[in-house]
Amino acid sequence: MTSIPVYMVVNLKVTDADEYRKYEKGFFPLLKKYGGTFLTYDDNVTNLEGVAPRDGRVIIFSFPSEQAAKDWWADADYQILSEFRRAGTHMEFLTMVHGLPPRD
């Protein structure tokens, strides 16, 4: 059975840059631990239609499977690290989007 990748889409506003930097320093090693890939971020998204994300940053990263994403989220070290994100940002959402299965 082939794993289907998942994409994480985040919208947050940095409210305390020092606290958020502490989060960023630890984020990438934990992302890599679970096979995650950082794709991009944008502090000035362009909304073409519908309700725009709130002011702030949109971040997109991926994992090779839903299980890898769930394991990353449940990791005790990540949950400790995420306290810096919670202290340094106002998060609108952290959403998991499932990729498409491979085509035959």
SULWORA-V582398 format. One record per residue. RES is the residue in one letter. PSI is psi as a letter, one per 40 degrees, with the letter a starting at -180 (* if undefined). BURIAL is I if it has 16 or more other ideal C-beta (glycine too) atoms within 10 Angstrom, else O. D_CENTER is the distance of its C-alpha to the mean C-alpha in Angstrom with 2 decimals. Layout:
res=<RES:RES>
psi=<PSI:PSI>
burial=<BURIAL:BURIAL>
d_center=<D_CENTER:D_CENTER>
//
This chain:
res=<M:T:S:I:P:V:Y:M:V:V:N:L:K:V:T:D:A:D:E:Y:R:K:Y:E:K:G:F:F:P:L:L:K:K:Y:G:G:T:F:L:T:Y:D:D:N:V:T:N:L:E:G:V:A:P:R:D:G:R:V:I:I:F:S:F:P:S:E:Q:A:A:K:D:W:W:A:D:A:D:Y:Q:I:L:S:E:F:R:R:A:G:T:H:M:E:F:L:T:M:V:H:G:L:P:P:R:D>
psi=<h:h:i:h:i:i:h:h:h:i:h:i:h:h:e:g:d:d:d:d:d:d:d:d:d:e:d:d:d:d:d:d:d:e:e:i:h:h:d:i:i:h:e:g:i:h:h:d:i:a:h:i:i:i:i:a:h:h:i:h:i:i:i:e:i:d:d:d:d:d:d:d:d:e:h:d:d:d:d:d:d:e:d:d:d:d:d:e:i:h:h:d:i:h:h:h:h:h:i:i:i:i:i:*>
burial=<O:O:O:O:I:I:I:I:I:I:I:I:O:I:O:O:O:O:I:I:O:I:I:O:O:I:I:O:O:O:I:O:O:I:I:I:O:O:O:O:O:O:O:O:O:O:O:O:O:O:O:O:I:O:O:I:I:I:I:O:I:I:I:I:I:O:O:I:I:O:O:I:O:O:O:O:O:I:O:O:I:I:O:I:I:O:O:I:I:O:O:O:O:O:O:O:O:O:O:O:O:O:O:O>
d_center=<25.57:22.80:19.18:17.17:13.75:10.76:8.06:4.74:5.52:5.16:8.65:10.00:13.24:14.08:17.28:18.13:17.30:18.88:16.82:13.51:14.96:15.62:11.99:11.19:14.23:13.21:9.54:10.69:13.49:11.65:9.21:12.61:14.39:12.83:13.29:9.76:9.89:8.28:9.66:9.91:9.61:12.52:14.27:16.91:15.89:18.99:19.36:22.16:22.82:21.99:20.17:17.97:14.66:15.83:16.61:13.95:10.94:8.86:5.96:5.79:5.51:7.78:9.92:13.67:14.13:13.20:14.94:12.98:9.68:11.93:13.53:10.54:9.87:13.65:14.31:16.57:15.66:11.95:13.28:15.70:13.35:11.13:14.48:14.35:11.22:13.15:16.26:15.12:13.24:13.88:10.91:11.91:9.36:6.28:7.79:8.49:10.84:13.49:15.01:18.76:21.13:23.23:26.33:29.71>
//
